[in-house]
């Protein structure tokens, strides 16, 4: 970690600055925001050891992580150790012999722009935390904390709870029709139109009033649905339309920090913190590549390794003609140039490492392995069939999906935050019918539906929203989710993040008196600015 940092408070500030008004900040706000750095007490012995070791060394090799923070640690080491020997900065994405030898052959200098971006972020976070937190202690209660990204994350959770509080539910009824085809196969379909007018779905209701947004829909209550069911029992029904549309599904890109946290939360039930702990361990022991990355790019050797495995494990049919390329949405191409994938090449098979890893590590490794392999597999192909049935002025519909060729689905199916959507996405086989075919009526069942409030955030959906808004860095999300729970802003109810009254009070105070500090756009622009500094495009 960092061997030099801003002082934690006035006590740690060097004697010559103690009398200054800004001393408690550790940043000279009167002179171009110059930071004051100190070696924390718990790092002094480490620095002494390094200085001793350097006396007998012929060069200084800096192999800290390859992101903003890692670059800053290398810079601080040079500042503290003042080396008289040549300094080489080594960068590698995986801890394998090959990667480290490659790094030794191609060292580089310290990237000053990345260092400046980190320093700017550190100063900004210090000013925000040390100026806003005392305000919260005075106005709300002691020991609260505010943070540039943390406070915005709390606002997202509070905003969602406000939407839930303002929500008004609505109930509507429809019919589930039970029919038999000429071949005596059962077919169930849902009522969608009556006398040419559409029946509503949940999206047609205003969540604030519970009323329909438009007037030209047929809203049935229970008595009307039961009366309609009785009337339709004697009607004649036939198939009026059979739509058969082919579809293809493409595999998801290899994992970034954010998508790994989301999928591990959905599929394995891991918190963001647990995912990062396990991934760190896998990285340090040479099983996966560096786990703090915004990139979906794969190195050529990794693409070749994945394609070889697809060929040997699944066969040539599952291999696309050309390797798949994934365009990274990352704004800062300098930070971590590759997605998270199994380390080395050829990739180790999950079963070959199962005995070396504990249960959580194996499950996460297998998830990363499958996602990486799937990203280089052929599209899944299938057909979506929609059957429309009409009679007695009513129109029923049912949709089905068949997979003709599973492609990448053989290796990996992406998780969903919505279990209903996951269920709806599964294969559903329908009996074969033709347009004009008469159907026998077996019965109608009135069905009640109620609109649901917007769901609370889970760790996975909060992570996705922060990333979509461009707020914070995915590598910091685990710490943010931890902090907002530790400070009693949020508690967990099952998998859902629920705000406390403290969270409401803090967000209200900041919205009213310091609105720009919890503004989503302002916080995202700040992140863009830090990226611009790291690309040499802006001054720090």
Residue pairs with C-beta under 8 A, 6 or more apart in sequence:
1 73
2 43
2 69
2 72
2 73
2 76
3 39
3 43
3 46
3 47
3 50
3 73
3 76
3 77
3 80
4 37
4 38
4 39
4 40
4 43
4 76
4 79
4 80
5 37
5 38
5 40
5 122
6 26
6 27
6 35
6 36
6 37
6 38
6 122
6 123
6 126
7 13
7 14
7 26
7 36
7 38
8 40
9 24
10 18
10 23
10 24
12 26
12 38
12 40
13 23
13 24
13 26
13 36
13 38
14 36
14 38
17 23
17 28
17 36
20 28
20 30
21 30
22 28
22 29
22 30
24 130
25 126
25 127
25 130
25 131
26 35
26 36
26 126
27 33
27 34
27 35
27 36
27 123
27 126
27 127
28 34
28 35
28 36
29 127
33 123
35 119
35 122
35 123
37 76
37 79
39 47
39 80
47 80
47 81
50 77
50 81
51 81
54 60
54 81
54 83
54 85
57 85
58 85
58 86
59 85
59 86
59 87
59 88
60 77
60 78
60 81
60 83
60 85
60 86
60 87
60 88
61 88
61 90
61 104
61 107
62 74
62 77
62 78
62 87
62 88
62 89
62 90
62 110
63 90
63 91
63 92
63 103
64 70
64 71
64 73
64 74
64 77
65 73
65 290
65 292
66 91
66 92
66 93
66 290
66 335
66 336
66 337
67 114
67 292
67 335
67 336
67 475
68 114
68 117
68 118
68 121
68 335
68 473
68 530
68 534
69 118
69 475
71 110
71 111
71 114
71 115
71 118
72 114
72 115
72 118
72 119
72 122
74 89
74 110
75 110
75 112
75 115
78 87
78 110
87 109
87 110
88 107
88 108
89 107
89 108
89 109
89 110
89 111
90 100
90 103
90 104
90 107
91 103
91 108
92 99
92 100
92 102
92 103
93 99
93 289
93 290
93 299
93 336
93 337
93 338
94 283
94 286
94 288
94 289
94 290
94 343
94 344
95 283
95 284
95 285
95 286
95 343
96 286
96 343
96 344
98 344
99 343
111 334
111 534
113 334
113 533
113 534
113 535
113 536
114 334
114 335
114 534
116 533
116 534
116 540
117 530
117 531
117 533
117 534
117 540
119 540
120 529
120 530
120 533
120 540
121 530
124 148
124 526
125 147
125 148
128 146
128 147
128 148
128 151
128 517
129 145
129 146
129 147
129 148
132 146
132 151
132 510
132 514
132 517
133 144
133 145
133 146
135 146
135 509
136 144
136 145
136 146
136 506
136 509
137 143
137 144
139 509
140 502
140 505
140 506
140 509
141 502
143 487
144 487
144 502
144 506
145 483
145 487
146 506
146 510
146 517
147 480
147 483
148 517
148 523
148 526
149 466
149 471
149 472
149 476
149 480
149 523
150 480
150 483
150 484
151 506
151 507
151 510
151 517
151 518
152 471
152 472
152 518
152 520
152 523
153 462
153 466
153 471
153 472
153 480
153 481
153 484
154 484
154 489
154 490
154 499
154 503
154 506
154 507
155 507
155 510
155 511
155 518
155 520
156 457
156 462
156 465
156 466
156 520
157 456
157 457
157 462
157 484
157 489
157 490
157 497
157 498
157 499
157 503
158 499
158 503
158 504
158 507
160 454
160 456
160 457
161 456
161 498
161 499
161 504
163 207
163 453
163 454
164 453
164 454
164 456
166 207
166 208
167 207
167 208
167 453
167 454
168 206
168 207
168 208
168 209
168 210
169 210
169 450
169 451
169 452
169 453
170 205
170 210
170 211
170 212
170 450
170 451
171 448
171 449
171 450
171 451
172 199
172 200
172 205
172 219
172 220
172 448
172 449
173 220
173 221
173 222
173 224
173 225
173 446
173 447
173 448
173 449
174 190
174 191
174 192
174 199
174 220
174 225
174 446
174 447
174 449
175 190
175 191
175 225
175 228
175 229
175 232
175 394
175 396
175 444
175 445
175 446
175 447
176 188
176 189
176 190
176 191
176 444
176 445
176 447
177 188
177 189
177 190
177 191
177 232
177 237
177 389
177 396
177 441
177 443
177 444
178 186
178 187
178 188
178 441
178 442
178 443
178 444
178 445
179 186
179 187
179 188
179 189
179 237
179 389
179 439
179 440
179 441
179 442
180 186
180 187
180 439
180 440
180 442
181 187
181 431
181 433
181 437
181 439
182 437
182 438
182 439
183 431
185 431
186 431
186 442
187 387
187 389
187 398
187 430
187 431
187 433
187 439
188 398
189 387
189 389
189 396
189 397
189 398
190 396
190 397
190 398
190 447
191 199
191 394
191 395
191 396
192 198
192 199
192 395
192 396
192 397
193 199
193 218
193 394
193 395
194 218
194 220
194 228
194 393
194 394
194 395
195 218
195 393
197 216
197 217
197 218
198 216
198 217
198 218
199 217
199 218
199 219
199 220
200 212
200 217
200 218
200 219
202 449
202 451
202 452
204 212
204 213
204 214
204 217
205 211
205 212
205 213
205 451
206 212
206 213
207 451
207 453
207 454
210 451
212 219
220 228
222 446
222 448
225 446
225 447
226 446
228 394
228 444
229 444
229 445
229 446
231 392
232 391
232 392
232 394
232 441
232 444
233 441
233 443
233 444
234 392
235 391
235 392
235 394
235 441
236 391
236 392
236 438
237 389
237 390
237 391
237 392
237 396
237 438
237 439
237 441
238 389
238 390
238 391
238 436
238 437
238 438
238 439
239 387
239 388
239 389
239 433
239 434
239 435
239 436
239 437
239 439
240 388
240 389
240 390
240 395
240 435
240 436
241 386
241 387
241 388
241 435
242 385
242 386
242 387
242 388
242 433
242 434
242 435
243 384
243 385
243 386
243 387
243 388
244 383
244 384
244 385
245 383
245 384
245 385
245 386
246 381
246 382
246 383
246 384
247 381
247 382
247 383
247 384
248 379
248 380
248 381
249 379
249 380
249 381
249 382
249 407
249 408
249 409
250 379
250 408
251 324
251 374
251 375
251 376
251 377
251 379
251 407
251 408
251 412
252 259
252 371
252 374
252 375
252 412
252 414
253 259
253 296
253 326
253 339
253 375
254 296
254 298
254 326
254 339
254 340
254 341
254 371
254 372
254 375
255 263
255 339
255 340
255 341
255 368
255 371
255 372
256 293
256 294
256 295
256 296
256 330
256 339
256 340
256 474
257 276
257 291
257 292
257 293
257 294
257 340
257 474
257 475
257 477
258 294
258 463
258 464
258 467
258 474
258 477
260 275
260 279
260 291
260 340
260 367
260 368
261 272
261 275
261 276
261 459
261 460
261 463
261 474
261 477
261 478
262 415
262 460
262 461
262 463
262 464
263 367
263 371
263 414
263 415
263 460
264 270
264 274
264 275
264 364
264 367
265 271
265 272
265 275
265 458
265 459
265 460
265 463
265 495
266 415
266 416
266 417
266 460
267 367
267 415
268 360
268 363
268 364
268 367
269 495
270 278
270 360
270 364
271 459
271 478
271 481
272 459
272 463
272 477
272 478
272 481
272 482
273 478
273 479
273 481
273 482
274 360
275 364
275 478
276 291
276 478
278 360
278 361
278 364
279 288
279 291
279 340
279 364
280 291
281 361
282 288
282 291
282 357
282 361
282 364
282 365
282 368
283 289
283 290
283 291
283 343
286 343
286 344
287 342
287 343
287 348
287 353
287 357
287 361
287 365
288 340
288 341
288 342
288 343
288 365
288 368
289 338
289 339
289 340
289 341
289 342
289 343
290 336
290 338
290 340
291 340
292 336
292 474
292 475
293 335
293 336
293 337
293 338
293 339
293 340
294 328
294 329
294 330
294 332
294 335
294 336
294 473
294 474
295 328
295 330
295 333
295 335
295 336
295 337
295 338
295 339
296 326
296 327
296 328
296 329
296 339
297 326
297 328
297 337
297 338
297 339
298 306
298 326
298 338
298 339
298 341
298 372
298 375
298 376
299 338
301 345
302 338
302 341
302 345
302 347
302 372
303 323
303 324
303 376
304 345
305 342
305 345
305 346
305 347
306 341
306 347
306 372
306 373
306 375
306 376
307 319
307 323
307 376
308 346
309 346
309 347
309 349
309 373
310 318
310 319
310 373
310 376
310 377
311 319
313 373
314 377
314 410
314 411
317 378
317 405
318 377
318 378
318 407
318 408
318 410
319 376
319 377
319 378
320 376
320 377
320 378
320 379
323 376
324 375
324 376
326 339
326 375
331 470
331 528
331 531
332 531
332 534
332 535
333 535
334 534
334 535
335 534
339 372
340 368
341 347
341 368
341 372
342 348
342 365
342 368
342 369
342 372
347 369
347 372
347 373
349 369
350 362
350 365
350 366
350 369
353 362
353 365
354 362
357 365
370 411
370 412
371 412
373 411
373 412
374 408
374 411
374 412
375 408
377 407
377 408
377 410
377 411
378 405
378 407
378 408
379 407
379 408
380 403
380 405
380 406
380 407
380 408
380 409
381 403
381 404
381 405
381 407
382 401
382 402
382 403
382 404
382 405
382 427
383 401
383 402
383 404
384 399
384 400
384 401
385 399
385 400
385 401
385 402
385 430
386 397
386 398
386 399
386 400
387 397
387 398
387 399
387 400
387 430
387 433
388 395
388 396
388 397
389 395
389 396
389 397
389 398
389 439
390 396
391 441
398 430
399 428
400 428
400 429
400 430
401 425
401 426
401 427
401 428
402 427
402 429
403 409
403 427
415 422
416 422
416 425
417 455
417 458
417 460
417 461
417 464
418 455
433 439
455 461
455 496
456 493
456 496
456 497
456 498
457 465
457 496
457 497
458 495
458 496
458 497
459 481
459 495
459 497
462 477
462 481
462 497
463 474
463 477
463 481
466 472
466 477
466 480
467 474
467 477
469 520
469 523
469 524
470 524
470 527
470 528
471 520
471 523
471 524
471 527
472 480
472 523
472 527
473 527
481 497
484 490
484 497
484 503
485 491
485 492
488 500
488 502
489 499
489 500
489 502
489 503
489 506
490 497
490 498
490 499
490 500
490 503
491 497
491 498
491 500
492 498
507 518
510 517
510 518
511 518
516 522
529 538
532 538
533 539
533 540
